[in-house]
Amino acid sequence: MARLLTGAFALICLASVIISTASAEETTVKVDFKGSKLSGGYIDSESAGTNPNGSYVMPEGKLRINGTLTPDIKVITRMTLNNPNVLAMDYLYVDYTNFLSSIVAPSLKGSAFDPMLRVGLFKVDIGEETWGNNLVDAATGQPSATNTGAYDEGFQLSQVLPKDKLGIPVKWAVSFTNGNSGSGVDTTPAKALCIKVAANPINELYASLSHYNSGDLGTAAAAMSFAGLSARPTNSTQWTRTITELDLRYDIQPGKEKRLEPGMPVMSDSKAFFRLAYGQFKDDGKDTVTPIVSVTDREGSYYFVEGTYNPIPKVYLAARYSNVGFDKSTVYATLNSCNCNSYTRTTVCVGYRLTDNTHIKLDYTTNAEDVASGTAAYKNNQFGLLVTTTF
């Protein structure tokens, strides 16, 4: 029944978008490319890294197309053009602002419950790093050791509430998505649920709490990954991934940026800010095929601490320390392409703003892994010098 209601709700919402758009006497479509980004430069890593010989690269190329159909309805698509021989679709979704007040009850407009509807392929809203985990938007050159995130199909409801609604600024998001990796076809009736609540108790402090449950994934890989790990536990024929994450951000001498809706870290107009994330995960698997084989669950935690400082308007300094690992010392899996029990990453970066949107970044990253006895340590530290731009 839950599956039927979820699917029916999504179809009704999508139909309302089409009907409301088609019924307009005159629709002027506006198109822009805001949010597109590009980076290029030189990356050199040790022998087990991604660029062991040193390479001139274009590691980040995103073409985003935003179409405004009506003041409340937008269609967004984004394509990946990395290096630039990869062509994939990151986003393809419809945003319908104030959809309840538009199609159900006009009296809800401006109320404490008049959410925006998102339908299609989109990035699941878990944690905070996911919105700046690339070489253009992040203040540091590399993402954290965990880098939790997913692109998935489904729908999401979300709303930003100003201070006068609940006493402090609050926002929330709830999404239902397929849960499994790959596009277009789910592998089980169960759907993934992600819930996130964020608040601004004081102007300088932003806090959010996220919880994700993939539902039964069968034998499929998960759309939601951490440290690059999306595969099922060994021997499992049914498994579920759950992740809970707490994020805090404190700004020193904050500028005009909205504290409840922090933009990309590299664009921060605060004198400095500090971020902390702590998360716990569990991959709960079992075997249902006779003869039954035992399955070792994967449980663990992750965290990162980072800071960004703008000593002068043109220059910023950033650093991050992050770790992800399993609770049991006997559990090993592929974390960031390394078979290990835990993975630690430290990144430092110096940036120079040629313009507001075009920067030069110099970064250095060290990686350390807890590998099995007798296994050689991975040599995968990395240096990068990049020019990045967004428009």
N, C-alpha and C positions, 0 to 999 in steps of 0.2 A: 504494500500500500504506500509506504514512504517513497519508494522508487517511482510509482505511478504519479503521486502528487508532485514530486520534484520535477519530473519530466513535463507534466501538464502545466505547471506554473511557468516553467521556462518557455514553453511554446506560446502560452497566453501573452507573456511579456513581450516576446519577439513579435507576435502578431500585432500587438498594440502599437509597437514602434512603426511597423509597416503601414498600418491603417492610418495612424495619426499623421504620418508623413504624406501618404498618398492623398489624404482628404484635404490637405492644405490647398487653398486656391492657387497660391503661387509660392514656389519654393526656390530660393536663391542659394545654391550650393557654394560655399566658400572653402577653399583648399589652402592649407599651408604645410610647411615642413618642419615646424618647431619640434624640437626634441631629437632631430637627426644629429649624428655625431660621427667623428672620425679621429683616429690616432695613427701616427706613423713614426718610425724612427729605427733605433738599433737596440736589440736585446741580445745579451750574451749570458749563457748559463754554464754551469759545470756539466760534466759528462752525462749525468742522468737527467738533466733538465730538458726543457723544450727547445732550446737553441744552443746546443753544445759547441757549435762552431762559430757562433756569433752570426746574426742575420739582420738584414734590413727588412723590416716587417711593417705590416698594416694590421695590427691585432684587433682593432675595433673599427668597424664600419657599420653604421645603422642608418637606414633611410626610413624615416617616419613620415607618413602621410596622414594628415588630419582633415577630415571633411566635415564641415558644419552644415547640417541639413536644415535645422531650425535652431532657435536660441537654446532649446533644451535637448536636442538630439545631435550627437556627433558619432562619426564612424572613424575609427583609428586603426591603422595598419602599420606594422614596422617590419622591415626586411633586414636580414643580416648579410653583410658583404665583406666579412673578415678576410683579409689577406690576398686579394679579394676574390677568392675562388669558391666560397661557400655561399649558397643562396638558400636561405630558410626563412620561414615566417615566425617571428616572435609573437606579434600581436595581430589580431584581427577581431575586433569587437565593436559593439555599439554601446555608447553611454547615453542613458536617458535620465536627465536631471528632473527631479520633482515628478516622477512618473505616477506616483499614487494620486497626487493632487490633480494631475492632468487627466487620468482615466478613471479614477474611482470617486474621489470627493474633493472638489476644489477648496473646501474649508481646511484641508490638511496643509495647504501651501504655507510655508513659513513656520509650521508647527515643529514640535520635538520629534515627530515621526513622519518625515516625508523624504525617504531615502532616494539616492541615485541608484539606478539599475544598470548593471554591466552584463552583457551577454556575448559570449564568443570565446575566443582563445586569448587569454590574458595572463599576466604574472600574478600569482597568488600572493596576497598581502600577509606575509608572515615576517615578523621582526622588522628591522630598519635597514640593515646592510643591503638587503635585496634591492633597494631603490638607488643604490650608488655603488654597486659591485662591479664596476668596469673602469678601464684605464682613463676614461674621460671625466667621469663624475666623481670618482673617489679622490680624496686628498692624498691617500697613499697609493703607490703604484700597483699594488696587488691586493686582491681580496683577502679576507681572513682565512685561517686554516679550515674553517667550517663552511662558510659561504652557503648558508642554507637558502634554498629557493626552488621554484617550479614555475613552468609555463603549463597551463592546463586549460581544457575546455569546460565550460559550465556557465554559471551566473553568480553574480555578487550583488549584494545590497550594502550600501555604505552611506554615512551621513556625517557631516561636520556640524557640531552644535556650538554656537557662541556662548559666552559667559552668562548671558541673561537667561538661558534656558535651564541650566542645571547648577548655576553658581560658579562653576569654573568651565573653561573651554574643554570640550570632550569630542572625540570622534570614534566611530566604530565601523566595523566591516564584518560581514558574514558571507562566506562563499560556499557553494556546492559545486564540485568538479568531479571529473572521472576518477582521478587518483593514480591511474597507471600511466606509464610513459608511452610515447607514441601518440598519434593524432587520429581522431575520428571514431575509434571503436574502443569501447570499454570491455574489460575481460570478465567482470563480475557484476551482479546487480548492485552491490554496495557502492556508495559514493563517498568522496572525500569531503570533510567538513573543516573549514578554517574560520576561527573567530579571533578578532583582534579588537582591543579597546585601548585608547590612548587619551591622555589628559595633560593639561598644563596647570598644575596646582599653583605655581608661581611663574612669573614671566621668564625667568632664566632656566626653569626645569621642565623637561619634557619626558614623559614616561609612557611606555606601552607594554601590554601583555598579550601574547599570541598563543593560540593552541591549535594544533593541527592533528587530525585523525584521518588516515588514508582510507579507512574501511578495508574490507577483505580485498587483497590484490591477487589472489590466486597464485599463479606462478609468474606473473608479470613483474617487470621492474617498476619502481615507484617514479612518479613524476617529480615528487618532492625529494630532493637529494641533500645530503650534507657531506662535505669533504669529497664530493664527487661520487659518493656511494649511493647507488640506487638499486643494486641487485638484491634479490631475496636472500635470506639466510640459507646456508647450505642444507640440502635435503628437504627443504620446506615445500609443501604443495599448497599451503595457505599461509598468508602472512599479512600483518598489519603494521604500519609505521605510525607512531605518535611522537609529536614534538611539542614542547612547551618552552617559550622563550620570554625573558624579561629584558627590556631595554631601557636605559636611562641616558639622558643627555643633559649636560649643564653648560650654559653659555656664559662667558665672561664679557661684559660690556656688549650685550646684544644690540644688533642694528635693527633695520626695518623688516627683516625676514620674519615671516609668521612663525611663531614658536610652535604652534600646534601642527603646522604643516611644513616642517623643515625641508628645505630644498636640497639640492645636491651638496655634499660636504665641501667640495672644492669651491662652491659659490658662496659659502657662508660669509656674511658681512659682520659677524661678531669678531671681537679682538682675538678670542680663542674659544674653543669648546672641547669638552671631554665627553667621550661616550663609553658606556659599559654595556655588554650583553652577556647574559648567562642563559644557557639552555640545557634541557635534558631530553634525551630521545630513547625510544625503545622500539626495536624490531622484533615483534612477537610472531614466531613461526611454528608451524606444526606440520607433520606428515600425515596424510589421510589415505595413503595407498599401501595396501597390504603387500609384503610385510612392513610393518611400521618401523621407520628409522628415527632415531632420536634427533632432535633439532636443538642447537644451542642458540638461545635468544641473544640478541646484541643490545645491550643497554649501556648508556654512557652519558657524558655531559660535554659541554663545550663553553668557551667564553672568549671574549676579547676585551681589551682595554685600549683605547686610542685617544690621541689628542691632536688638535690642529691649532697652530698659532700664526697669526698674521702680524709680523713685526712692523711691516710697512705695507701700504696698499698693493704694491706690485709683487710682494714675496710672501710665500707661506711655507711653513715647516710642518711636517706631519710624521707621526710614528704610530705603529700598532703592534701589540703583542697578543697572539692568539693561540689557542690550544683546543684540540678535540681528541677524545679518547674513550675507551671502553672501561667499564667499572671493573671487569675481571681481567687480570693480567694474562690469562690464558687465551683470550679472544683476539684473533687477528683477522683483518679484512683490508680491502684495498681503499685506503684513504689518500686522496690526491695522487693516484697512480702508484702508491707505495704500499706494499703489504706490511702492515705494522699494527701495533696495539694503540699507539697514540701518535699524534702529529702536532708539532709546534712550529709556528711561523712568526718571524719578526721582520717588520718592514719599516724603513725610514725613507723619507722623500723630501726633496726640496723643489718647490715650484715657482715659476716666474710668469706673471701675467703679461703677455704681450698686448693683449686687449682683454676685455671682460670675458670673452668667450674662447680665446685662443691662448694656450699656455705651453710652456716648456717644462717638462718634468724629468728630474733625475732621481732614480730610486734604486735602493739595494735591498734584497730580500734574502734572509737566511732561513733554512728549513732544517728541522731535526726530527727524527722518527725513532720510536721505540720498536726496534725490529727483533725478530726471534734470535735466540742464541746461535751463533755460527753464521749469521747472515751479515754480509757486508753492509755498512752504512751507505745510504744513498747520497750521491754528490749532486745536489740540485739547487744550490744557491744561485741567485740571478741578479744581474745588473741591467738597468734599462735607461735609455735616454730617448724621450718621446716628445713629439709635438702633438697636442690634442686640440680639438675644436668642436664646438657645438653651435647649432643655429636653429 
